[in-house]
Amino acid sequence: MPRYEFRCRECTTTFEVDRPMAAASDPADCPQGHSDTVKLLSTVSLGGRAGGVPAMAPTGGGGGGCCGGACGCG
């Protein structure tokens, strides 16, 4: 279940709430009992690899650039 971070505007306490994504924008009361809170934007960090296959570097001639170096633009 996703965790959302809120901050109380009255006492400046920052707290987290676990709730389903469908309820992400619902208001949350401060643990101190205040109702004037704002949801904070949080960064998400995920570990692991998607698909289980590492990305491969392109093979073949050329020095990179827009067309792999074959046109002489690089």
ABEGO torsion letter per residue (X at the ends): XBBBBBBBAAAGBBBBBBBBAAAAABBBBBAAGBABBBBBBBBBBBBEBBGGBBBBBBBEBEAEEAAGGAAGAX
